[in-house]
Amino acid sequence: MSLRAMAIAVGVFSVLVGWLSYDPEVATAPVPIISGVLVIALAIFGLIPEFVHCPKCGKKSLGKKPSCTHCGASYGTDGGPVE
């Protein structure tokens, strides 16, 4: 499961729990709903980084970096090695 899919699932869960337990007398009641919507929006717009596997050393790096943080191998635009 990708980080984007997990973020959407957590956001939907937060919105549902916030909606079901909403109490208008509590000042912080809308916080789970707002944070859930924010997480879902970040995931939909692609602002949550994904893991990239290095083709040279096989380790995972987070985000869209031009090279591996462990061995320094360069990535192509598709995440593959630069030839």
All heavy atoms as a GROMACS GRO file, in nm:
protein
  596
    1MET      N    1   0.085  -0.116   0.000
    1MET     CA    2   0.000   0.000   0.000
    1MET      C    3   0.090   0.124   0.000
    1MET      O    4   0.183   0.135   0.080
    1MET     CB    5  -0.090  -0.004   0.123
    1MET     CG    6  -0.186   0.111   0.132
    1MET     SD    7  -0.294   0.098   0.274
    1MET     CE    8  -0.446   0.062   0.193
    2SER      N    9   0.064   0.216  -0.088
    2SER     CA   10   0.147   0.336  -0.098
    2SER      C   11   0.113   0.434   0.014
    2SER      O   12   0.009   0.426   0.078
    2SER     CB   13   0.127   0.402  -0.234
    2SER     OG   14  -0.001   0.462  -0.240
    3LEU      N   15   0.203   0.529   0.034
    3LEU     CA   16   0.180   0.631   0.137
    3LEU      C   17   0.060   0.718   0.102
    3LEU      O   18  -0.013   0.762   0.190
    3LEU     CB   19   0.306   0.717   0.153
    3LEU     CG   20   0.428   0.647   0.209
    3LEU    CD1   21   0.546   0.743   0.214
    3LEU    CD2   22   0.400   0.594   0.348
    4ARG      N   23   0.039   0.740  -0.027
    4ARG     CA   24  -0.076   0.820  -0.070
    4ARG      C   25  -0.207   0.750  -0.035
    4ARG      O   26  -0.301   0.813   0.016
    4ARG     CB   27  -0.068   0.846  -0.219
    4ARG     CG   28  -0.178   0.935  -0.270
    4ARG     CD   29  -0.160   0.966  -0.416
    4ARG     NE   30  -0.035   1.039  -0.432
    4ARG     CZ   31   0.034   1.044  -0.545
    4ARG    NH1   32  -0.010   0.982  -0.650
    4ARG    NH2   33   0.145   1.113  -0.552
    5ALA      N   34  -0.215   0.621  -0.059
    5ALA     CA   35  -0.337   0.546  -0.027
    5ALA      C   36  -0.360   0.541   0.124
    5ALA      O   37  -0.474   0.552   0.170
    5ALA     CB   38  -0.328   0.405  -0.084
    6MET      N   39  -0.253   0.525   0.200
    6MET     CA   40  -0.267   0.525   0.346
    6MET      C   41  -0.313   0.661   0.396
    6MET      O   42  -0.395   0.669   0.488
    6MET     CB   43  -0.135   0.486   0.412
    6MET     CG   44  -0.106   0.339   0.404
    6MET     SD   45   0.030   0.289   0.508
    6MET     CE   46   0.170   0.348   0.415
    7ALA      N   47  -0.262   0.769   0.338
    7ALA     CA   48  -0.303   0.902   0.380
    7ALA      C   49  -0.451   0.926   0.351
    7ALA      O   50  -0.522   0.984   0.433
    7ALA     CB   51  -0.218   1.007   0.310
    8ILE      N   52  -0.498   0.880   0.237
    8ILE     CA   53  -0.640   0.895   0.205
    8ILE      C   54  -0.724   0.814   0.302
    8ILE      O   55  -0.827   0.863   0.351
    8ILE     CB   56  -0.667   0.854   0.058
    8ILE    CG1   57  -0.605   0.957  -0.036
    8ILE    CG2   58  -0.816   0.840   0.031
    8ILE    CD1   59  -0.611   0.920  -0.182
    9ALA      N   60  -0.682   0.692   0.336
    9ALA     CA   61  -0.757   0.610   0.430
    9ALA      C   62  -0.761   0.674   0.569
    9ALA      O   63  -0.866   0.678   0.634
    9ALA     CB   64  -0.696   0.470   0.438
   10VAL      N   65  -0.649   0.726   0.616
   10VAL     CA   66  -0.644   0.792   0.747
   10VAL      C   67  -0.729   0.918   0.745
   10VAL      O   68  -0.799   0.948   0.843
   10VAL     CB   69  -0.498   0.822   0.787
   10VAL    CG1   70  -0.491   0.915   0.905
   10VAL    CG2   71  -0.424   0.694   0.816
   11GLY      N   72  -0.725   0.993   0.636
   11GLY     CA   73  -0.806   1.114   0.625
   11GLY      C   74  -0.955   1.084   0.627
   11GLY      O   75  -1.032   1.153   0.695
   12VAL      N   76  -0.997   0.981   0.555
   12VAL     CA   77  -1.139   0.941   0.555
   12VAL      C   78  -1.180   0.895   0.694
   12VAL      O   79  -1.288   0.931   0.743
   12VAL     CB   80  -1.164   0.832   0.449
   12VAL    CG1   81  -1.302   0.770   0.466
   12VAL    CG2   82  -1.148   0.890   0.309
   13PHE      N   83  -1.094   0.818   0.760
   13PHE     CA   84  -1.124   0.773   0.896
   13PHE      C   85  -1.138   0.893   0.990
   13PHE      O   86  -1.231   0.898   1.072
   13PHE     CB   87  -1.013   0.679   0.945
   13PHE     CG   88  -1.034   0.632   1.086
   13PHE    CD1   89  -1.125   0.534   1.115
   13PHE    CD2   90  -0.960   0.687   1.190
   13PHE    CE1   91  -1.145   0.491   1.245
   13PHE    CE2   92  -0.978   0.646   1.319
   13PHE     CZ   93  -1.071   0.547   1.348
   14SER      N   94  -1.050   0.989   0.979
   14SER     CA   95  -1.056   1.108   1.064
   14SER      C   96  -1.184   1.187   1.041
   14SER      O   97  -1.247   1.234   1.137
   14SER     CB   98  -0.933   1.196   1.039
   14SER     OG   99  -0.940   1.313   1.114
   15VAL      N  100  -1.222   1.203   0.916
   15VAL     CA  101  -1.345   1.276   0.885
   15VAL      C  102  -1.467   1.202   0.940
   15VAL      O  103  -1.556   1.262   1.002
   15VAL     CB  104  -1.358   1.298   0.733
   15VAL    CG1  105  -1.497   1.347   0.696
   15VAL    CG2  106  -1.252   1.396   0.685
   16LEU      N  107  -1.470   1.070   0.923
   16LEU     CA  108  -1.585   0.993   0.972
   16LEU      C  109  -1.595   0.996   1.124
   16LEU      O  110  -1.703   1.018   1.180
   16LEU     CB  111  -1.575   0.848   0.924
   16LEU     CG  112  -1.605   0.824   0.777
   16LEU    CD1  113  -1.583   0.679   0.741
   16LEU    CD2  114  -1.746   0.867   0.744
   17VAL      N  115  -1.484   0.976   1.193
   17VAL     CA  116  -1.487   0.979   1.339
   17VAL      C  117  -1.521   1.119   1.389
   17VAL      O  118  -1.597   1.135   1.485
   17VAL     CB  119  -1.352   0.930   1.396
   17VAL    CG1  120  -1.343   0.956   1.545
   17VAL    CG2  121  -1.334   0.782   1.369
   18GLY      N  122  -1.465   1.221   1.326
   18GLY     CA  123  -1.498   1.358   1.364
   18GLY      C  124  -1.644   1.391   1.341
   18GLY      O  125  -1.706   1.461   1.421
   19TRP      N  126  -1.699   1.340   1.232
   19TRP     CA  127  -1.840   1.365   1.201
   19TRP      C  128  -1.932   1.293   1.301
   19TRP      O  129  -2.030   1.350   1.346
   19TRP     CB  130  -1.868   1.315   1.060
   19TRP     CG  131  -2.003   1.356   1.009
   19TRP    CD1  132  -2.123   1.302   1.038
   19TRP    CD2  133  -2.030   1.464   0.920
   19TRP    NE1  134  -2.223   1.366   0.973
   19TRP    CE2  135  -2.169   1.467   0.901
   19TRP    CE3  136  -1.950   1.557   0.857
   19TRP    CZ2  137  -2.229   1.562   0.818
   19TRP    CZ3  138  -2.011   1.649   0.775
   19TRP    CH2  139  -2.148   1.652   0.756
   20LEU      N  140  -1.898   1.169   1.334
   20LEU     CA  141  -1.983   1.092   1.425
   20LEU      C  142  -1.974   1.142   1.569
   20LEU      O  143  -2.071   1.129   1.645
   20LEU     CB  144  -1.946   0.944   1.419
   20LEU     CG  145  -1.974   0.875   1.286
   20LEU    CD1  146  -1.922   0.732   1.288
   20LEU    CD2  147  -2.124   0.876   1.255
   21SER      N  148  -1.861   1.195   1.608
   21SER     CA  149  -1.845   1.240   1.747
   21SER      C  150  -1.852   1.394   1.759
   21SER      O  151  -1.812   1.449   1.860
   21SER     CB  152  -1.712   1.190   1.803
   21SER     OG  153  -1.606   1.250   1.733
   22TYR      N  154  -1.907   1.460   1.659
   22TYR     CA  155  -1.912   1.606   1.659
   22TYR      C  156  -2.006   1.657   1.767
   22TYR      O  157  -2.120   1.611   1.780
   22TYR     CB  158  -1.957   1.657   1.522
   22TYR     CG  159  -1.955   1.807   1.511
   22TYR    CD1  160  -1.835   1.873   1.491
   22TYR    CD2  161  -2.071   1.882   1.522
   22TYR    CE1  162  -1.830   2.011   1.481
   22TYR    CE2  163  -2.068   2.019   1.512
   22TYR     CZ  164  -1.947   2.083   1.492
   22TYR     OH  165  -1.943   2.220   1.483
   23ASP      N  166  -1.958   1.752   1.847
   23ASP     CA  167  -2.038   1.815   1.950
   23ASP      C  168  -2.022   1.966   1.934
   23ASP      O  169  -1.913   2.019   1.954
   23ASP     CB  170  -1.991   1.771   2.089
   23ASP     CG  171  -2.076   1.826   2.200
   23ASP    OD1  172  -2.182   1.886   2.171
   23ASP    OD2  173  -2.037   1.810   2.317
   24PRO      N  174  -2.129   2.038   1.899
   24PRO     CA  175  -2.116   2.181   1.874
   24PRO      C  176  -2.079   2.262   1.998
   24PRO      O  177  -2.035   2.377   1.986
   24PRO     CB  178  -2.253   2.222   1.820
   24PRO     CG  179  -2.345   2.112   1.850
   24PRO     CD  180  -2.263   1.989   1.872
   25GLU      N  181  -2.093   2.204   2.117
   25GLU     CA  182  -2.059   2.278   2.238
   25GLU      C  183  -1.910   2.274   2.269
   25GLU      O  184  -1.863   2.353   2.351
   25GLU     CB  185  -2.138   2.221   2.356
   25GLU     CG  186  -2.289   2.243   2.342
   25GLU     CD  187  -2.366   2.184   2.458
   25GLU    OE1  188  -2.302   2.130   2.550
   25GLU    OE2  189  -2.489   2.193   2.455
   26VAL      N  190  -1.836   2.185   2.205
   26VAL     CA  191  -1.692   2.174   2.228
   26VAL      C  192  -1.621   2.258   2.122
   26VAL      O  193  -1.646   2.243   2.001
   26VAL     CB  194  -1.647   2.027   2.220
   26VAL    CG1  195  -1.497   2.014   2.240
   26VAL    CG2  196  -1.721   1.944   2.323
   27ALA      N  197  -1.530   2.344   2.167
   27ALA     CA  198  -1.463   2.436   2.074
   27ALA      C  199  -1.372   2.365   1.975
   27ALA      O  200  -1.352   2.412   1.863
   27ALA     CB  201  -1.384   2.539   2.153
   28THR      N  202  -1.314   2.252   2.014
   28THR     CA  203  -1.220   2.181   1.927
   28THR      C  204  -1.285   2.067   1.848
   28THR      O  205  -1.215   1.985   1.790
   28THR     CB  206  -1.104   2.124   2.010
   28THR    OG1  207  -1.156   2.035   2.108
   28THR    CG2  208  -1.025   2.235   2.077
   29ALA      N  209  -1.416   2.062   1.844
   29ALA     CA  210  -1.485   1.953   1.775
   29ALA      C  211  -1.455   1.946   1.625
   29ALA      O  212  -1.443   1.836   1.571
   29ALA     CB  213  -1.636   1.964   1.798
   30PRO      N  214  -1.439   2.058   1.553
   30PRO     CA  215  -1.414   2.047   1.409
   30PRO      C  216  -1.270   2.009   1.372
   30PRO      O  217  -1.241   1.989   1.254
   30PRO     CB  218  -1.447   2.185   1.354
   30PRO     CG  219  -1.477   2.272   1.467
   30PRO     CD  220  -1.474   2.194   1.592
   31VAL      N  221  -1.180   1.997   1.468
   31VAL     CA  222  -1.038   1.970   1.437
   31VAL      C  223  -1.019   1.839   1.360
   31VAL      O  224  -0.948   1.837   1.260
   31VAL     CB  225  -0.952   1.975   1.565
   31VAL    CG1  226  -0.812   1.924   1.538
   31VAL    CG2  227  -0.948   2.116   1.619
   32PRO      N  228  -1.079   1.725   1.401
   32PRO     CA  229  -1.059   1.601   1.323
   32PRO      C  230  -1.114   1.611   1.181
   32PRO      O  231  -1.055   1.556   1.088
   32PRO     CB  232  -1.134   1.494   1.401
   32PRO     CG  233  -1.157   1.549   1.535
   32PRO     CD  234  -1.155   1.697   1.523
   33ILE      N  235  -1.223   1.682   1.164
   33ILE     CA  236  -1.282   1.696   1.031
   33ILE      C  237  -1.190   1.780   0.942
   33ILE      O  238  -1.160   1.743   0.828
   33ILE     CB  239  -1.423   1.758   1.040
   33ILE    CG1  240  -1.515   1.664   1.119
   33ILE    CG2  241  -1.479   1.785   0.901
   33ILE    CD1  242  -1.649   1.723   1.153
   34ILE      N  243  -1.143   1.892   0.994
   34ILE     CA  244  -1.056   1.981   0.916
   34ILE      C  245  -0.923   1.912   0.884
   34ILE      O  246  -0.874   1.918   0.772
   34ILE     CB  247  -1.033   2.113   0.992
   34ILE    CG1  248  -1.164   2.190   1.000
   34ILE    CG2  249  -0.926   2.197   0.924
   34ILE    CD1  250  -1.160   2.310   1.093
   35SER      N  251  -0.864   1.844   0.982
   35SER     CA  252  -0.736   1.777   0.957
   35SER      C  253  -0.753   1.660   0.860
   35SER      O  254  -0.665   1.635   0.776
   35SER     CB  255  -0.673   1.729   1.088
   35SER     OG  256  -0.756   1.634   1.151
   36GLY      N  257  -0.864   1.589   0.867
   36GLY     CA  258  -0.890   1.480   0.773
   36GLY      C  259  -0.904   1.531   0.631
   36GLY      O  260  -0.848   1.474   0.537
   37VAL      N  261  -0.976   1.640   0.613
   37VAL     CA  262  -0.993   1.699   0.480
   37VAL      C  263  -0.858   1.750   0.428
   37VAL      O  264  -0.825   1.734   0.310
   37VAL     CB  265  -1.098   1.813   0.484
   37VAL    CG1  266  -1.097   1.893   0.356
   37VAL    CG2  267  -1.236   1.756   0.512
   38LEU      N  268  -0.778   1.808   0.516
   38LEU     CA  269  -0.645   1.857   0.476
   38LEU      C  270  -0.555   1.742   0.430
   38LEU      O  271  -0.487   1.753   0.327
   38LEU     CB  272  -0.581   1.932   0.591
   38LEU     CG  273  -0.444   1.993   0.564
   38LEU    CD1  274  -0.455   2.102   0.459
   38LEU    CD2  275  -0.386   2.048   0.691
   39VAL      N  276  -0.555   1.631   0.503
   39VAL     CA  277  -0.472   1.516   0.466
   39VAL      C  278  -0.519   1.457   0.332
   39VAL      O  279  -0.437   1.421   0.247
   39VAL     CB  280  -0.473   1.409   0.578
   39VAL    CG1  281  -0.415   1.278   0.530
   39VAL    CG2  282  -0.398   1.460   0.698
   40ILE      N  283  -0.649   1.448   0.313
   40ILE     CA  284  -0.702   1.396   0.187
   40ILE      C  285  -0.662   1.488   0.071
   40ILE      O  286  -0.620   1.441  -0.036
   40ILE     CB  287  -0.855   1.380   0.194
   40ILE    CG1  288  -0.892   1.269   0.292
   40ILE    CG2  289  -0.914   1.351   0.057
   40ILE    CD1  290  -1.039   1.261   0.324
   41ALA      N  291  -0.670   1.619   0.091
   41ALA     CA  292  -0.633   1.714  -0.014
   41ALA      C  293  -0.484   1.703  -0.047
   41ALA      O  294  -0.445   1.705  -0.164
   41ALA     CB  295  -0.667   1.856   0.028
   42LEU      N  296  -0.399   1.691   0.055
   42LEU     CA  297  -0.256   1.675   0.031
   42LEU      C  298  -0.227   1.548  -0.049
   42LEU      O  299  -0.143   1.547  -0.139
   42LEU     CB  300  -0.178   1.672   0.163
   42LEU     CG  301  -0.169   1.804   0.239
   42LEU    CD1  302  -0.104   1.780   0.374
   42LEU    CD2  303  -0.092   1.905   0.160
   43ALA      N  304  -0.297   1.440  -0.018
   43ALA     CA  305  -0.276   1.314  -0.089
   43ALA      C  306  -0.325   1.323  -0.234
   43ALA      O  307  -0.258   1.274  -0.326
   43ALA     CB  308  -0.347   1.200  -0.016
   44ILE      N  309  -0.439   1.386  -0.254
   44ILE     CA  310  -0.495   1.395  -0.389
   44ILE      C  311  -0.406   1.481  -0.479
   44ILE      O  312  -0.384   1.449  -0.596
   44ILE     CB  313  -0.639   1.449  -0.384
   44ILE    CG1  314  -0.732   1.340  -0.327
   44ILE    CG2  315  -0.687   1.492  -0.521
   44ILE    CD1  316  -0.872   1.386  -0.304
   45PHE      N  317  -0.352   1.589  -0.425
   45PHE     CA  318  -0.268   1.678  -0.506
   45PHE      C  319  -0.124   1.631  -0.517
   45PHE      O  320  -0.040   1.698  -0.576
   45PHE     CB  321  -0.272   1.821  -0.451
   45PHE     CG  322  -0.406   1.888  -0.471
   45PHE    CD1  323  -0.477   1.936  -0.363
   45PHE    CD2  324  -0.460   1.900  -0.598
   45PHE    CE1  325  -0.600   1.997  -0.380
   45PHE    CE2  326  -0.584   1.960  -0.616
   45PHE     CZ  327  -0.654   2.009  -0.508
   46GLY      N  328  -0.092   1.515  -0.461
   46GLY     CA  329   0.040   1.456  -0.476
   46GLY      C  330   0.149   1.520  -0.393
   46GLY      O  331   0.266   1.515  -0.430
   47LEU      N  332   0.115   1.581  -0.281
   47LEU     CA  333   0.213   1.649  -0.198
   47LEU      C  334   0.270   1.559  -0.088
   47LEU      O  335   0.349   1.604  -0.006
   47LEU     CB  336   0.151   1.774  -0.136
   47LEU     CG  337   0.107   1.879  -0.238
   47LEU    CD1  338   0.035   1.993  -0.171
   47LEU    CD2  339   0.226   1.929  -0.316
   48ILE      N  340   0.230   1.433  -0.087
   48ILE     CA  341   0.286   1.336   0.007
   48ILE      C  342   0.388   1.254  -0.070
   48ILE      O  343   0.357   1.192  -0.171
   48ILE     CB  344   0.176   1.247   0.068
   48ILE    CG1  345   0.082   1.334   0.151
   48ILE    CG2  346   0.235   1.135   0.149
   48ILE    CD1  347  -0.032   1.264   0.213
   49PRO      N  348   0.514   1.253  -0.025
   49PRO     CA  349   0.619   1.184  -0.100
   49PRO      C  350   0.602   1.033  -0.098
   49PRO      O  351   0.544   0.977  -0.005
   49PRO     CB  352   0.748   1.226  -0.030
   49PRO     CG  353   0.706   1.261   0.108
   49PRO     CD  354   0.567   1.315   0.097
   50GLU      N  355   0.653   0.968  -0.200
   50GLU     CA  356   0.651   0.823  -0.211
   50GLU      C  357   0.793   0.769  -0.196
   50GLU      O  358   0.890   0.842  -0.215
   50GLU     CB  359   0.594   0.780  -0.346
   50GLU     CG  360   0.448   0.812  -0.364
   50GLU     CD  361   0.356   0.729  -0.278
   50GLU    OE1  362   0.393   0.615  -0.244
   50GLU    OE2  363   0.248   0.779  -0.244
   51PHE      N  364   0.805   0.641  -0.164
   51PHE     CA  365   0.936   0.578  -0.156
   51PHE      C  366   0.990   0.553  -0.295
   51PHE      O  367   0.918   0.512  -0.386
   51PHE     CB  368   0.928   0.443  -0.082
   51PHE     CG  369   0.920   0.459   0.067
   51PHE    CD1  370   0.807   0.421   0.136
   51PHE    CD2  371   1.027   0.510   0.138
   51PHE    CE1  372   0.800   0.434   0.272
   51PHE    CE2  373   1.021   0.523   0.275
   51PHE     CZ  374   0.908   0.486   0.343
   52VAL      N  375   1.121   0.576  -0.314
   52VAL     CA  376   1.191   0.550  -0.439
   52VAL      C  377   1.299   0.447  -0.408
   52VAL      O  378   1.377   0.466  -0.315
   52VAL     CB  379   1.254   0.679  -0.496
   52VAL    CG1  380   1.330   0.648  -0.622
   52VAL    CG2  381   1.149   0.784  -0.520
   53HIS      N  382   1.302   0.338  -0.484
   53HIS     CA  383   1.404   0.234  -0.465
   53HIS      C  384   1.525   0.265  -0.553
   53HIS      O  385   1.513   0.292  -0.671
   53HIS     CB  386   1.349   0.096  -0.502
   53HIS     CG  387   1.241   0.050  -0.411
   53HIS    ND1  388   1.266  -0.014  -0.294
   53HIS    CD2  389   1.107   0.060  -0.421
   53HIS    CE1  390   1.153  -0.042  -0.234
   53HIS    NE2  391   1.053   0.002  -0.310
   54CYS      N  392   1.644   0.261  -0.491
   54CYS     CA  393   1.768   0.285  -0.566
   54CYS      C  394   1.801   0.160  -0.647
   54CYS      O  395   1.804   0.049  -0.592
   54CYS     CB  396   1.881   0.317  -0.470
   54CYS     SG  397   2.041   0.337  -0.551
   55PRO      N  398   1.826   0.174  -0.777
   55PRO     CA  399   1.859   0.057  -0.858
   55PRO      C  400   1.999   0.002  -0.829
   55PRO      O  401   2.027  -0.113  -0.857
   55PRO     CB  402   1.849   0.109  -1.001
   55PRO     CG  403   1.868   0.255  -0.991
   55PRO     CD  404   1.816   0.296  -0.856
   56LYS      N  405   2.085   0.084  -0.771
   56LYS     CA  406   2.222   0.041  -0.745
   56LYS      C  407   2.237  -0.030  -0.611
   56LYS      O  408   2.288  -0.141  -0.604
   56LYS     CB  409   2.315   0.163  -0.750
   56LYS     CG  410   2.462   0.128  -0.741
   56LYS     CD  411   2.547   0.252  -0.761
   56LYS     CE  412   2.693   0.218  -0.749
   56LYS     NZ  413   2.776   0.338  -0.761
   57CYS      N  414   2.192   0.033  -0.503
   57CYS     CA  415   2.210  -0.027  -0.370
   57CYS      C  416   2.083  -0.093  -0.317
   57CYS      O  417   2.089  -0.169  -0.220
   57CYS     CB  418   2.262   0.077  -0.270
   57CYS     SG  419   2.146   0.209  -0.230
   58GLY      N  420   1.967  -0.064  -0.377
   58GLY     CA  421   1.842  -0.128  -0.337
   58GLY      C  422   1.775  -0.068  -0.215
   58GLY      O  423   1.673  -0.118  -0.171
   59LYS      N  424   1.829   0.040  -0.160
   59LYS     CA  425   1.769   0.101  -0.042
   59LYS      C  426   1.660   0.198  -0.083
   59LYS      O  427   1.654   0.245  -0.196
   59LYS     CB  428   1.876   0.172   0.040
   59LYS     CG  429   1.975   0.076   0.100
   59LYS     CD  430   2.066   0.146   0.196
   59LYS     CE  431   2.162   0.042   0.256
   59LYS     NZ  432   2.248   0.103   0.355
   60LYS      N  433   1.570   0.229   0.012
   60LYS     CA  434   1.458   0.318  -0.015
   60LYS      C  435   1.492   0.459   0.030
   60LYS      O  436   1.551   0.480   0.136
   60LYS     CB  437   1.334   0.273   0.060
   60LYS     CG  438   1.280   0.141   0.020
   60LYS     CD  439   1.155   0.113   0.100
   60LYS     CE  440   1.135  -0.034   0.120
   60LYS     NZ  441   1.021  -0.064   0.204
   61SER      N  442   1.452   0.557  -0.050
   61SER     CA  443   1.463   0.697  -0.014
   61SER      C  444   1.325   0.759  -0.027
   61SER      O  445   1.245   0.720  -0.111
   61SER     CB  446   1.560   0.770  -0.107
   61SER     OG  447   1.689   0.722  -0.092
   62LEU      N  448   1.298   0.858   0.055
   62LEU     CA  449   1.168   0.924   0.054
   62LEU      C  450   1.174   1.049  -0.031
   62LEU      O  451   1.264   1.131  -0.016
   62LEU     CB  452   1.129   0.960   0.197
   62LEU     CG  453   0.982   0.983   0.225
   62LEU    CD1  454   0.904   0.856   0.194
   62LEU    CD2  455   0.962   1.020   0.370
   63GLY      N  456   1.080   1.065  -0.123
   63GLY     CA  457   1.071   1.187  -0.200
   63GLY      C  458   1.127   1.177  -0.340
   63GLY      O  459   1.170   1.072  -0.385
   64LYS      N  460   1.126   1.293  -0.406
   64LYS     CA  461   1.173   1.300  -0.545
   64LYS      C  462   1.310   1.366  -0.547
   64LYS      O  463   1.324   1.482  -0.582
   64LYS     CB  464   1.074   1.380  -0.628
   64LYS     CG  465   0.938   1.316  -0.636
   64LYS     CD  466   0.843   1.402  -0.714
   64LYS     CE  467   0.706   1.338  -0.719
   64LYS     NZ  468   0.609   1.420  -0.789
   65LYS      N  469   1.410   1.294  -0.510
   65LYS     CA  470   1.546   1.346  -0.508
   65LYS      C  471   1.616   1.305  -0.638
   65LYS      O  472   1.587   1.201  -0.694
   65LYS     CB  473   1.621   1.290  -0.388
   65LYS     CG  474   1.559   1.331  -0.256
   65LYS     CD  475   1.634   1.271  -0.140
   65LYS     CE  476   1.568   1.312  -0.011
   65LYS     NZ  477   1.486   1.211   0.046
   66PRO      N  478   1.711   1.386  -0.686
   66PRO     CA  479   1.779   1.351  -0.810
   66PRO      C  480   1.880   1.237  -0.794
   66PRO      O  481   1.925   1.180  -0.893
   66PRO     CB  482   1.849   1.480  -0.851
   66PRO     CG  483   1.865   1.556  -0.724
   66PRO     CD  484   1.748   1.517  -0.637
   67SER      N  485   1.917   1.205  -0.669
   67SER     CA  486   2.014   1.098  -0.648
   67SER      C  487   1.984   1.026  -0.517
   67SER      O  488   1.912   1.076  -0.431
   67SER     CB  489   2.157   1.154  -0.645
   67SER     OG  490   2.171   1.244  -0.538
   68CYS      N  491   2.043   0.909  -0.500
   68CYS     CA  492   2.025   0.827  -0.380
   68CYS      C  493   2.098   0.892  -0.262
   68CYS      O  494   2.211   0.938  -0.275
   68CYS     CB  495   2.081   0.687  -0.406
   68CYS     SG  496   2.070   0.577  -0.263
   69THR      N  497   2.033   0.894  -0.147
   69THR     CA  498   2.096   0.952  -0.028
   69THR      C  499   2.198   0.858   0.034
   69THR      O  500   2.279   0.903   0.114
   69THR     CB  501   1.990   0.988   0.077
   69THR    OG1  502   1.915   0.870   0.108
   69THR    CG2  503   1.897   1.096   0.026
   70HIS      N  504   2.196   0.731  -0.004
   70HIS     CA  505   2.287   0.633   0.055
   70HIS      C  506   2.414   0.613  -0.027
   70HIS      O  507   2.524   0.616   0.026
   70HIS     CB  508   2.216   0.499   0.074
   70HIS     CG  509   2.093   0.510   0.158
   70HIS    ND1  510   2.096   0.524   0.294
   70HIS    CD2  511   1.962   0.510   0.125
   70HIS    CE1  512   1.974   0.532   0.341
   70HIS    NE2  513   1.890   0.524   0.239
   71CYS      N  514   2.398   0.594  -0.158
   71CYS     CA  515   2.515   0.563  -0.242
   71CYS      C  516   2.548   0.673  -0.343
   71CYS      O  517   2.653   0.670  -0.405
   71CYS     CB  518   2.497   0.430  -0.313
   71CYS     SG  519   2.369   0.432  -0.440
   72GLY      N  520   2.456   0.767  -0.366
   72GLY     CA  521   2.481   0.877  -0.458
   72GLY      C  522   2.448   0.849  -0.603
   72GLY      O  523   2.476   0.932  -0.690
   73ALA      N  524   2.388   0.734  -0.635
   73ALA     CA  525   2.351   0.703  -0.773
   73ALA      C  526   2.242   0.798  -0.820
   73ALA      O  527   2.150   0.831  -0.745
   73ALA     CB  528   2.302   0.559  -0.783
   74SER      N  529   2.250   0.843  -0.944
   74SER     CA  530   2.152   0.936  -0.999
   74SER      C  531   2.030   0.862  -1.051
   74SER      O  532   2.041   0.752  -1.106
   74SER     CB  533   2.214   1.017  -1.113
   74SER     OG  534   2.319   1.096  -1.064
   75TYR      N  535   1.912   0.924  -1.035
   75TYR     CA  536   1.786   0.870  -1.086
   75TYR      C  537   1.749   0.942  -1.213
   75TYR      O  538   1.782   1.058  -1.233
   75TYR     CB  539   1.672   0.889  -0.987
   75TYR     CG  540   1.690   0.826  -0.852
   75TYR    CD1  541   1.657   0.895  -0.737
   75TYR    CD2  542   1.736   0.697  -0.840
   75TYR    CE1  543   1.670   0.838  -0.614
   75TYR    CE2  544   1.751   0.637  -0.716
   75TYR     CZ  545   1.717   0.708  -0.603
   75TYR     OH  546   1.730   0.650  -0.481
   76GLY      N  547   1.671   0.875  -1.296
   76GLY     CA  548   1.613   0.941  -1.413
   76GLY      C  549   1.483   1.006  -1.374
   76GLY      O  550   1.442   1.008  -1.257
   77THR      N  551   1.410   1.062  -1.470
   77THR     CA  552   1.284   1.127  -1.440
   77THR      C  553   1.176   1.026  -1.400
   77THR      O  554   1.082   1.061  -1.332
   77THR     CB  555   1.233   1.207  -1.563
   77THR    OG1  556   1.225   1.117  -1.674
   77THR    CG2  557   1.326   1.320  -1.594
   78ASP      N  558   1.193   0.899  -1.438
   78ASP     CA  559   1.096   0.796  -1.404
   78ASP      C  560   1.136   0.719  -1.279
   78ASP      O  561   1.071   0.623  -1.241
   78ASP     CB  562   1.077   0.699  -1.519
   78ASP     CG  563   1.206   0.626  -1.555
   78ASP    OD1  564   1.313   0.668  -1.507
   78ASP    OD2  565   1.199   0.530  -1.632
   79GLY      N  566   1.243   0.759  -1.211
   79GLY     CA  567   1.288   0.689  -1.092
   79GLY      C  568   1.390   0.581  -1.122
   79GLY      O  569   1.443   0.519  -1.030
   80GLY      N  570   1.421   0.557  -1.249
   80GLY     CA  571   1.518   0.457  -1.287
   80GLY      C  572   1.658   0.515  -1.293
   80GLY      O  573   1.678   0.635  -1.274
   81PRO      N  574   1.758   0.433  -1.320
   81PRO     CA  575   1.895   0.483  -1.324
   81PRO      C  576   1.921   0.569  -1.448
   81PRO      O  577   1.858   0.551  -1.551
   81PRO     CB  578   1.979   0.356  -1.328
   81PRO     CG  579   1.888   0.253  -1.387
   81PRO     CD  580   1.749   0.290  -1.342
   82VAL      N  581   2.014   0.661  -1.434
   82VAL     CA  582   2.055   0.745  -1.547
   82VAL      C  583   2.168   0.672  -1.618
   82VAL      O  584   2.264   0.628  -1.557
   82VAL     CB  585   2.103   0.884  -1.499
   82VAL    CG1  586   2.160   0.963  -1.614
   82VAL    CG2  587   1.990   0.957  -1.432
   83GLU      N  588   2.157   0.658  -1.750
   83GLU     CA  589   2.259   0.586  -1.826
   83GLU      C  590   2.349   0.680  -1.899
   83GLU      O  591   2.319   0.787  -1.933
   83GLU     CB  592   2.193   0.489  -1.922
   83GLU     CG  593   2.115   0.384  -1.845
   83GLU     CD  594   2.052   0.284  -1.938
   83GLU    OE1  595   2.100   0.266  -2.052
   83GLU    OE2  596   1.955   0.221  -1.898
   0.00000   0.00000   0.00000
